Amino acid sequence: FLVHTYGKHMFTCKTVCEYKKKLICGIDIESGNPPDEPRNVSCIQYGTDGHPTCTWDKGRLTYINTTYVIQ
C-alpha cells in the first residue's frame, strides 16, 4: 500500500458472502517524519537534591508518537 498522508491508517481485509461481511485480517500503520535531533537543550536543578527540569526544541512535527529521553 502507498501511504500518502501522515498519521494513523487502518487497512482491513474482508470477505463478502451473501451480503455479510467478515473481517479476515488488518494492520494499523503510523506514517510520519523521523524526529529531529533536539536543539537548544537547557536543564536547571535547584539545590543538590532537586530533580532537574529540562526543555528543548523538538524540531519538526513527526505526526507519530515520539518519546524523548535525556541521559
Secondary structure, DSSP 8 states (H G I E B T S, - for coil): ----SSEEEEEEEEEEETTEEEEEEEEEEEE-------EEEEEE--SSSS--EEEEE--S--SS-------
